[in-house]
Every structure is written in structure tokens, then in C-alpha cells.
């Protein structure tokens, strides 16, 4: 076997593509056999039966050279075989990892599995760097398990002695089909495809149970990085290293992690290599958690730098996974507030989605981020303004896209207000302009829009009671409500009053007689609304 993997391509190169393919296939199979031997035989058998024939260092040297393409031809004569050459690099890497795990104890030796050396790069030979990922899936299959991760986050808060609360959005969210004042939820990490299965891996007896608790091995048929043959081995090596040092209290990243951090942070690293490393970080986020502060910048930058090559400009599954990973790290302060604010505003730009389930997940993630770092991040209110004014002054109420954008904007305003963030901007959105926009939305014949607008107006009046005394707001609201009442739209009239009085009951004084007059003449839901308004 060792002689087989040690064989180099002939100096004159293969004359035919089939000859080259045969050479690669034989080496691939041999590397797989060697890997299997080292992963399944016990240490004594390896020492007694394999080491006397060929040393571990010899195998490691050959596998290292092949994994880093040192033995590849200077220029590939048969372009159709490039994928097979990459497969050889992958098999050699997995073999190298198996040998190192089973025979080495010093952590510094493991660095060879993670570090790009000068003149001997590693990751670009294992990852297809030419494929462009410009459209990661947005629709996800596990949004039905939204509650699970949130419960885990809350449990972590309780066990760590923290009791921070997550403030809800405004209660009106009809386009999404459920109120966001209910228990908040986040999507389960890695929810990228249509069908899912659990990757079964054979771990050493002392690390198997530990591995299951600290790595996420759920994979998706839609994700190339999950299916990459190196991912499982890389995670296995990381778990192996972590299981040996899990009691260490050092604040400094281990050498293997520094190597990954250096590669991800390098401006010259190909995008697909960055995405692969980010996938590793997501999967092993609990291991990276103690050093999360240092990882936030490099894992966010690729999505801001080249969105068209990192999944496309959408709130795709990898963005969700990154958000959840950072939230789980529970970093108290941000290393780069400007960059994180850019990332948050990028999320705001890609939040709207035609799927109510995906939209709700997007809004909830943003809500958690705002709640966690409300004193640090800076929200671009101009993005939200563009949403709540979508369609212009006379929008079509039959255009679901316009209504969805308006409701997204209103929900984001509600989220900001509920945690004490200002929703005004003297340049982009002064207070007078905000109230004017809200009044126009209240007058829109779309239940989700006028209810959410009314509730936000009530929240604004609750925070600034003197604002209601301003003629523009008071007369504007009165004109709209009287117009709706005269049109016989009793439901809309009562719903608007109900949402405003939910936060600012004083507004009822001006409309009490009308509500009392309606009370004997309405039934069912309308009577309940009337009573709620009166009894506040």
C-alpha cells in the first residue's frame, strides 16, 4: 500500500487520459484502505503490524504531499481529470488525518491538517474554488422546529444566571399568520434543504458521546459543503483535539484554530474556502464559542464583501446559521461595531420574503440581534422607511409584495421601539414625517397594515404623550377615523382604536361617544373590541 501511494506520475506524464485516471483511482483506493486500517485498528496492532513495515512519518509525508498537490503535474494535461485530482487530494488528506489522530499526541503536529504553508497551500486543493455559489436556498425544511433553539437559548440564559427578556414585536402580523407577541422562536441551525438525514460517524469510544453534544452533524442534500468528504473528518479531528484539552482554561486560541482563523481572515483566500471554513465553525460552534469574539469579524465579512459569490443577496440558510451561531456564542461586546451594523442592515435589506414562515424566521432573528446588542448597533432607518412607503402614496392593496414590505417595515419599527431604540432620524425620517407615514398606512384598506400602523402610533404616543396635542397628528387621525366610520367600515374603525388604545388609552376620550353609540348595535368580535377599548 505504501509503495502504491508513494508512486509519482511518470516524468513524461501519461499519454492518455485513461492512463491518468487509472493512476488516480488506484491511489485513491489505497488511501481509503490505509485510512480504514488506522481508524479501525487499535494502537497495539498498528504498532506491531504496520509500523515495523513502514513508519507513520513516512505515510504522513507522502499523504501531506498528495493532499497539497505537490506531486500533481505542473499543468493538468487532461482537463477532464481535474476533479479526480481533487478527489486524490481529499483522500490523501483524510488518510493523513486518520494517521495523525491515531498515532500522534502533540498538538503542534495536528496543525498540518489546518494550516496553509507558504508555497504549499492546503484548502484550495481540497475545495472546488471555481464554482460560484450565487443562490443558496432560502426556503427551508425545518422551520417547523423553530421553538427548539429558542428554548435552548433561554435555558442557557437561566443556567448562566442571566434573566434578560426578549421584547416582542407589535402584535399585528396577519401576513405571517401568527402574532409575534407569542413565544419568540429561532430556526434550528442548518436548515438548508428538502430532505435531511443524520450523518453516522464512527468515533473512538472515549469521544463518541462527547462528539454528539458539541457538534451539529445534521446535513442537507442541498449543501455541497456538508457533503464534502473532508467535512466529517475535519470535525472529527477538531473533536479529537478538543476532547483532550476541554478542561483547559487558556484564553488563547489553540494552534489549529489559529490556522483556520488566519486562512479565513486572509484577503487572498478563495471564497469557497471561506465558506467551507465557516461551515466548520457553524458545525462546531460550541468548540469555537470561547473565542467567538475573535471569530465574528471573519465569518461575517465574506457575506458583505461578495454576496454574489457567498449565497446571493437573500436571507439564505447560511446567513441564518451564522446569526444563530453568533447568538449562541453570547458575546457581550462586539469586536467591530461598524462591521456588525453593516451586517445587520444587510439583513434588513434581505428580510422580505414571499413565504410567511421564512419571513417570520427572518424577523425573529433580527429581533434577537437587536435585543442582544441594542446599545451597539446602528440601524439604517432609511431601509425601513423604504418598506413602510412601498408602492408610493397610493399603493395597490391587491399587490401582496407591497403589503408584505409595508408590514415588514412596521414590524421592524415595533421591534426597535419595544427595546427602546429610536425610530426617528432628523435627516432621513424626522418625527413629523414618521407620523404622517403612519397615518397614511392607517388609512390603507389592508388589515395587517392599518392594525400594525395603529399599534406603532399608540406606542409612539405612549412614549411622547405631548405629541398627541400637535394639531397635525390629532386632526389627521380624526379625519381618517371619521372617514372610515362614515364609510361604514366598523371593523376597521374599531380595530384601529383597539390597537392605539392598547398603548395609549387616552385617545378614547375623543371617540368615546361614538364607541358607546356602536356598542348596542355590534355583536361578536366587534362587541369584544368595543368593550376592550372602553375598559382600558
N, C-alpha and C positions, 0 to 999 in steps of 0.2 A: 504493500500500500504506500509506504513512504517513497519507494522508488518511483511509483506512478505519479504522485503529486509533485515530486521533485523534477520530473521531466519538463524541460523547457521547449517552446516551439522551435522547430528547425531554423537555422540561421537564414536559409533561403526562403523561409515561410512556406506554408502549404500551397501546393499548386492548385488545389481545387477546394471549393467551399465545403464539400462533403468531408474532405480530409480534416479540415479545421474543426468542423462540427464534431467529428468522431473524437478528436483530441480533447475537446472541451467536455464532451459527455462523459468520457472515461474519468477525467479528473473530478468532475462534479460528483459522480457516483462514489468515487474513492473518498472524497472529503466527507460525504454523507455517512459512509461506513465508519470512518475514523471518529466522527462526531458521536455517532451512536455508541461506539465502544466506550468512549470516555464518559459519556453521560449515564451509561447503564452499568458499567463495571465498578466494583468497589476499589478503594485505593490500593489495597494489598495486591489485588490481581493486576492492576496497572503497573505497580512497581515490579512485580515478579515476572510478568509475562510480556509486557510491552517495552518498558524502559530498558531492559538489557539488550533489546534488539535495536532500538532507536531512541535517542534521548528526547525528552519533552521539548528541550530547547531547539532541537533540530526541526521538529514538527512545527513549532511556533514560528521559527524563522521562515520556513517555506510558506506557511499559511499567511504570515504577515505580508510577504512579498506579493503573493497572489491577490490578497484582499485589497492591496493598494496598487494593483495593476502594474507592478514593477516588471513582470515577465510578459506583459502584453506586447504585441508588435507596435512599433513606433507609430505606424498608421495602419488602421484596420483595412486589409485588402478586400475583405468581403463585408460590405455594409450590412448585409442581411444577418450577419452573425454577431452584431454588436450587442444585441440583447442577451445572447448566450454568453458572451464575455462578461457582461454584468452579472449574470447568474453565477458564473465561476467566482467572481469576486465575493458574492454573497455567501456561497457555500464555503469558501475559504475563511471568510470572517466568522461564520457560525462554528466552523471547526476550531478556529483559533480560540474563540470564546469558550468552547467546551473544554479544551485542553487547559486553558488558563484557570478556569473555575475549579477544575478537578485536581490540579497539581500545584497551584501557586497560593501562597499565603500573604505575601507582601502586597499592600495596596498599590504601591507605585507601579508594579508590573501591569496591573489592570488598566492603567492609563492608556496603554497601547490600543485598547478597544474603543477609546473615545476621542483620542487626540489626533488632529491633523498636523503632521510633521512637515517642516519645510522641504519641499521637493517630493514629499511622499503623502499627498492628501489621501484621506480615507473616505469620507462620506460621499463625495462627488462620484466615486467609483461604485458605490452601493445603491445610490438613488438615481432614478432617471431625471436628469436635470433639464431635459429638453421639453418634457410635457408641460403644457400650460394649463393650470387649474383656474379657469376664469368663471366657473359656475358651480360652486358647491351646492348641494341640495339645501333648500330652505324648509320644505315640507318634511316633517319628521314623524317617526312611527311610535315614539314612546311618550308623546305629550300627555297620554292618559295617566302617567305616573308622576304628574307634576308635584303632588303633595310630598312624596317620599324625601326628596332632597331638602325641602324647606324644613321638614320635621327634624332631619339630621342637623341642619344648621342651628335650629332652635335648641336642640338637645345639647349641642356643643356650647352654645351660649350659657345654658343653665349650669352645665358641669364645670365651666370655667369661671363661674361666679358672676357673669355679666347678665344683665336683665334688660338690655336695650330693646326697645319695641320698634316694630316696623309700622309706620303710619300708612293707612290705606289710601288708595286713590279716591276720587269722588265716587259716589255710589252708583251713578248712572252710567251704564256701559252696555246699552242694548245691542249694539252692533256685535259685541263679543259674546253675548248670550249669557252672561253671568256678572254679578256685581263684584267689583274688585275690593269692596269693603269686607268681603269674606276672607277666610284664611288665605294669606298670600302663599304662592307656590312657585317653585322654580323647576325647570326641566331637569330630568336626570341626565347626568353627564354622559356624553357621547350618545347622541340620538340622531344618527345620520342617515339611516337607510330604511328600506322597506322590510327586509327580513333580518332577524338578528339571531345569533347563536352564541353560545359561550365557548370560548377557546379553552380546550382542555390541554393543560401542560403538565408534564411530569416533573415535579420539583424534588429536590433532596428532602429526606424525611424531616430534617430539622427546620426547614424553611417553608414547607408547603402551606401550612395553616397560616403562617405569618404573611406569606405572599398574598393570600386571598384577601387579607384585611387591609393591605396597603396599596394594592394596585388594582386598577379597573381593567379587567380583561374582557369586557363586553366589546364585541366587534360588529361591524356592519359590512354587508356585501357591497355597499356603495362606496366604501372608503379605501382608496389604494394604499394609504399609509398603514391602516390596520391590517391589511392583507400582506404587507411587505414581509418577506421571510425573515428579515432581521429584527423586526419589532419585538417579537416574543423573546428572542434571545437577548436583546439589549435589556428588556425589562427584567429578564431572569438574572442577568449579571448584576443589575442595579439592586435587586432584592438580595442577591447573594452578598454583595458588599455591605448593604445596609444592615442585614441580619447580624453581621459581625461587629458592627460599630453602632448599633441602635442605642446603646447606653451612653455613647459619647456626648459630652456637653459642649463641645467646641463651637464657637460662633463662626468659625471659618469653614467655608465650603470644602468638602473633600476634593482631592486632586482630580478624580474622574469627573466630578460635577463642574469643576473649574474649566476642564477641557471642553465640555459641552457648552458652557456659558461663553467661552471665548469664541467658539465656532459660530454660535448663534448671534453673537454681538458683532462679528466681523462684517464690514461692509461688502467684502468680496465673496461672502458665502452665497451660493446659488439659492434662489427662493425655495425650491423644492426640498433642499436640505434643511432649510429653516423650518419648513412645515413639518418635516419628519421629526426634528428635534422637539418642536412644540407639541407634537402628538405624544412623544415620550414623556414630556413634562406633564401633560394632561393626565396620562395614564398613571403616572407615579407621583401625582401631585402631593400626596401625603408625605412622601420622602423629601420632596423639594420644599415643603411648607416652611420649615425653619429658616429657609433662605429666600422666602418668597419676595421679600423687599428687593432683593438684587435681581430677581427674575422678571419682575413686572415690565420693566422697560424693554428688554429684548424680545419678550413674547408678544408685546403689543405693536412694536414698530413695523414688522413686515406687513401687517394689515393696513397700516396707514400709509406706508411707503409705496406699496404696489398692490392696491386692492384688486386690480385686473388680473394679477397673477397669483393671488392668495385667496381664491374662492369667489371673486367677483364682488361687486358693490351691492351686497344684500346682507341681511341678518341671518347668515347661514349657520349651520350646526357648529362649525369650529369656533365661530365668534361666541356662540352661546357657551361652549365648553370652556373657552378662555375666561369669560366673565365668571362662570361658576367656580372655576379653579381659583381665580383671584379672590373671590368672596370667601371660599373655604380657607384660604390662607390666612384670612383675618388680619391683614396688615394694618396696623394702626395709623401709620403715616405713609404718604406716597413719595417715592423717590424723585419723581418728576411730575409736578402738578400740571405743568403746561402740556406735556405729552398725554397725560391721563385725561385732561379736559378735552383735548383734541379727539381722543378715542371715544369719550362719552358723546361728544357732539356728532361724531361719525355714526355712533349707534342711533342717535336721534334721527339722523338723515335716512337710515335704512330700516327704521322701525315699522312703517306702514306695510301691511301685508293683507292680501285678499282673504286669507284663511283666518277665521276668528280665533282658532286655537293657537296658531303661531303668533298672531298679533298680541294675544293676551300674555303669552310667554315672554315676548319681547318687552312689553310694558312692565311686567313684573321684575324682570332682570334689571331694567333701568331704575325701577323704584328701589330695589335693594342697593344698587350702586349709589344713588342719590342719598339714601338714608345713611349709608356707611360713611361716605366722605363728603357730606354736605358742606362742611366748613372749608373744604379744599378745592373742589371742582368749580369751574366756571361754565355755566350753561349759556350757549349762544341762543338768546331769546328770539333772534331773527328766524331760526329754523322753525320754532313753534308758531311764530306769527304767520309764516307762510302756510302752515297747516290750518290754522283757525280762520284763515281768509281764503282758503282754497276755492276756486270757482268764481272769485270776484264778488261784487256787491249783490248780484242776482244769480246765485248758483242754482243749478238744476237739482231739485230734490230727488230726481229719479236716477241721478248719477251716483252709484254706490261708492265709486272711488273718491269723489268729492266729500261725501258724507263720512267715509272712513277716515280721510285725512283730517277733517274738522274734529271728529271725536278723538282721534289720536292726540291732536294738539291740546284739546280741552283736558284730556286725562293727564297729559304731562304737566299742564298748568296746575291741576289739582294735586298732583304728586309733589310738585315744588312747594306749593302753599302749605300742604299738610306737614312738611318738615321744617317750615319756617324760612324757606328761600324766597327772595323777592322775585316777582314775575314782571317787574317793570324795568324799563331801560329808557333813560332820558333821551337817548338818541334813536334807538330802534323801535321802542314801544313805550311811550310815556303813559302815565296813568289815565289821562283823558282819552287817549286813543284805545287803550285796553277796554275801558268801559263801553266805548262806542262799538267796538267789535263784538263784545259780549251781548249787547242789546240787539245787534243785527242777527246774531245767532239765536237769540231767544225768539226772535220773530220768524225764524225759519220753520217751515212745516215739516220738521223731521224730529220725531220724539227723542231719539238719542242725543241729538244736537241741542235742542232747546232745554231739555232737562239738565244736561251737563253744564250748559252755559248758565242756567239759573242757579245751580248749586255753587258754581265758582263765584258768581256775583254775590251770593249770600256769604261766602267765605271772605270775600274782599270787604264787604260791609261790616262783617264781624270784626275784622282787624282794624278797619278805619271807619268807625261809626259816623264821623263827621262828613264822610263822603256822600252820604245819602241826602244831606242838606243841599248839596250842589244842584242847581237848577237843571243843568243838562241831564244828569242822571235821573233825577226824580221825575221830571216831566217826560223824559224819553221812555222810561219804564211804564209810566202811567198811560201814555199814548198807546204803547204796544198792548198792554193788558186790556185796556178798554176796547181797542180794536178787535182783539181776539174774542172778548166777551160778546161784543155786538154781532160778531160773525157766527155766534152760537157754538164756538169751539170750547165747550165747557171743560172737556178733559184736559186740553192744553192749558187753559186758564188756571185750573186747579193744580195741575202738575207743576207749573212754573212757580206759583205761590208756595206750594209744598216744599219745593227744593230751596227756594230763597229763605223761607222761614225756618228751615232746618238749621240754619246757621245764624239767621238774623230775624228773630220773631217780630221785631219792632215794625217791620214793613207792613204787618197786618193792619195796623191802625187805620191806614188809608183805604183799605179794601174790606174791612170787617163787615160793613153793612151789606156789601154785595155777596160775601160768602154766607152770611146768615140768611140772606134772601134766597140763596140757592139751596140751602140745607133741606127744607121740606120737599123740594122738587127733584132731588137727585137720590139715587139708590146705589147699592152695591159699592164698587170701588170708589166712585165719586163721593159718596157719603163719607166713606172712611177718610178720604183725602181732606174733605171739608172739616171733619172733626179733628183730624191731626193738626190742621192749620190753626183752628180756633183754640185748641187746648195747649198749644205751645206757650 
